[in-house]
Amino acid sequence: IWYSFFHSISAFCNAGFDLMGINEPFSSLTFYVAHPVVNIVMCLLILFGGLGFLTWHDIKEYKHRVSRYSFQSKVVLASTLFLTAVPCIYFFFAEFSDLPVAERSLASFFQSVTLRTAGFNTVDIASLNDVSKLIMIGVMLVGGSPGSTAGGMKTTTVAVVFAAVLAVFKRRDAAQMFKRRIDDSTVRNALAIVMLYLFLFIAGAFAIFYIDGFPLIDCLFETASAVATVGITTGITTSLSSASRIIIIALMFLGRVGGLTLVYATLTGARNTSSKLPTEKIIVG
C-alpha cells in the first residue's frame, strides 16, 4: 500500500521518483508496460497534476460547458490534447513494433503523457530511434501548464509563441487565439522564456558533449530532461563526470525556479522610462 501511495503522489506532483530500483536498477515502471491499471491510473494522475489548478477550477465550475471556460483554460486544454495525442500516434506507428497492439497502445500513450515532466517510463528510452528522442526533447521542454505541478516552458508559453508566428503568416496585427487578442507584452515574455530555455538546454548539452563525449542526441536529451525537471534519461546520467553533473544540477535548479523568474532576475537593473528611442526599420528574413 505504501508503494502505491508513494507512486501516486510522485505521479500527481510530476516528481518522477520511484521505488522500482529494488527489482532492477533504474527500471522505473518498465515491468508494468502491459499493466492497464498501472498505466491508466499513472497517466491520469500525471495529466491531472499538469493541467494547473486554475483549469481544474473551470472544469469543476462549468463541467462540460467548455465555451464558458477562461481563455487560459481553453489554451491549456487544447495544448495538452495536442501534445499528448501527436506523440502518442507517432510512437504507436514508429516504435514498440515488438509489442501486441494493446500493449503497444499503452506504451505509446504512457510515453507521451510522461513527457509532461512526470519522469517515469515503461520502456527503455535508450532503445528509441533518434527521431523519437527529438520529439520527446521538444515535448519535455514544453512541459506542463502554469499553476500546475509540472515544469518546462509551459504549454501557454509555447502556444503564445505559435500564435505570434501564425499572426505573421496571416498578416494580422496581433497574435490571437479563441477569438481573443494576446497582449504584446505577453508575446515578448513568452519569446524571452523560450529563448532562455533553448539557450540553457543547448549550451548545457554542448558542454556535456565536449566534456564526456557522449552522443549529442543523448546529451540534448539529458539537458532537456534536466532544465524541464522531467527526470527520464537515455541511461548516461550515472556515467557523467563531476563537471557534467554540476551542469545538470544547475539546469535542474534553474528550470525549477522558472523561466519568467529568471528573466526578471537577469533584468534587475532595467527601469521603465517615459522616453522612447526613435523607431527604425530593418529587413529580416
ChimeraX attribute file (.defattr): number of C-alpha atoms within 10 A of each C-alpha:
attribute: neighborCount
match mode: 1-to-1
recipient: residues
	/A:1	5
	/A:2	7
	/A:3	10
	/A:4	11
	/A:5	9
	/A:6	13
	/A:7	20
	/A:8	17
	/A:9	17
	/A:10	21
	/A:11	28
	/A:12	22
	/A:13	21
	/A:14	30
	/A:15	21
	/A:16	22
	/A:17	17
	/A:18	19
	/A:19	15
	/A:20	16
	/A:21	11
	/A:22	9
	/A:23	10
	/A:24	10
	/A:25	9
	/A:26	17
	/A:27	18
	/A:28	22
	/A:29	19
	/A:30	17
	/A:31	14
	/A:32	17
	/A:33	19
	/A:34	18
	/A:35	15
	/A:36	14
	/A:37	10
	/A:38	13
	/A:39	19
	/A:40	14
	/A:41	13
	/A:42	23
	/A:43	24
	/A:44	15
	/A:45	20
	/A:46	32
	/A:47	25
	/A:48	19
	/A:49	25
	/A:50	31
	/A:51	23
	/A:52	19
	/A:53	17
	/A:54	17
	/A:55	25
	/A:56	16
	/A:57	14
	/A:58	19
	/A:59	16
	/A:60	10
	/A:61	12
	/A:62	13
	/A:63	12
	/A:64	11
	/A:65	10
	/A:66	13
	/A:67	10
	/A:68	14
	/A:69	18
	/A:70	14
	/A:71	14
	/A:72	16
	/A:73	23
	/A:74	19
	/A:75	21
	/A:76	25
	/A:77	17
	/A:78	14
	/A:79	20
	/A:80	21
	/A:81	11
	/A:82	12
	/A:83	22
	/A:84	21
	/A:85	16
	/A:86	12
	/A:87	20
	/A:88	21
	/A:89	15
	/A:90	15
	/A:91	22
	/A:92	17
	/A:93	12
	/A:94	14
	/A:95	17
	/A:96	18
	/A:97	11
	/A:98	8
	/A:99	13
	/A:100	10
	/A:101	12
	/A:102	10
	/A:103	17
	/A:104	20
	/A:105	18
	/A:106	22
	/A:107	28
	/A:108	25
	/A:109	21
	/A:110	24
	/A:111	24
	/A:112	25
	/A:113	28
	/A:114	28
	/A:115	33
	/A:116	34
	/A:117	31
	/A:118	34
	/A:119	25
	/A:120	30
	/A:121	26
	/A:122	21
	/A:123	20
	/A:124	15
	/A:125	16
	/A:126	13
	/A:127	12
	/A:128	15
	/A:129	11
	/A:130	12
	/A:131	12
	/A:132	17
	/A:133	19
	/A:134	15
	/A:135	16
	/A:136	21
	/A:137	22
	/A:138	15
	/A:139	25
	/A:140	32
	/A:141	31
	/A:142	28
	/A:143	28
	/A:144	33
	/A:145	30
	/A:146	22
	/A:147	15
	/A:148	21
	/A:149	23
	/A:150	30
	/A:151	32
	/A:152	30
	/A:153	29
	/A:154	28
	/A:155	25
	/A:156	23
	/A:157	24
	/A:158	20
	/A:159	19
	/A:160	23
	/A:161	20
	/A:162	17
	/A:163	18
	/A:164	24
	/A:165	15
	/A:166	15
	/A:167	16
	/A:168	12
	/A:169	9
	/A:170	10
	/A:171	10
	/A:172	12
	/A:173	10
	/A:174	17
	/A:175	23
	/A:176	17
	/A:177	16
	/A:178	10
	/A:179	7
	/A:180	10
	/A:181	12
	/A:182	15
	/A:183	12
	/A:184	12
	/A:185	9
	/A:186	14
	/A:187	21
	/A:188	14
	/A:189	18
	/A:190	24
	/A:191	17
	/A:192	18
	/A:193	22
	/A:194	21
	/A:195	14
	/A:196	16
	/A:197	24
	/A:198	16
	/A:199	12
	/A:200	18
	/A:201	26
	/A:202	16
	/A:203	15
	/A:204	23
	/A:205	26
	/A:206	15
	/A:207	15
	/A:208	26
	/A:209	18
	/A:210	12
	/A:211	14
	/A:212	14
	/A:213	12
	/A:214	15
	/A:215	12
	/A:216	14
	/A:217	16
	/A:218	22
	/A:219	27
	/A:220	22
	/A:221	24
	/A:222	25
	/A:223	30
	/A:224	34
	/A:225	29
	/A:226	30
	/A:227	31
	/A:228	32
	/A:229	28
	/A:230	29
	/A:231	24
	/A:232	24
	/A:233	23
	/A:234	16
	/A:235	14
	/A:236	14
	/A:237	15
	/A:238	8
	/A:239	11
	/A:240	17
	/A:241	13
	/A:242	10
	/A:243	13
	/A:244	22
	/A:245	15
	/A:246	12
	/A:247	20
	/A:248	24
	/A:249	15
	/A:250	16
	/A:251	23
	/A:252	21
	/A:253	15
	/A:254	19
	/A:255	25
	/A:256	17
	/A:257	13
	/A:258	18
	/A:259	25
	/A:260	16
	/A:261	12
	/A:262	16
	/A:263	14
	/A:264	12
	/A:265	10
	/A:266	10
	/A:267	9
	/A:268	8
	/A:269	7
	/A:270	8
	/A:271	6
	/A:272	6
	/A:273	6
	/A:274	4
	/A:275	6
	/A:276	7
	/A:277	5
	/A:278	5
	/A:279	5
	/A:280	5
	/A:281	5
	/A:282	4
	/A:283	4
	/A:284	4
	/A:285	2
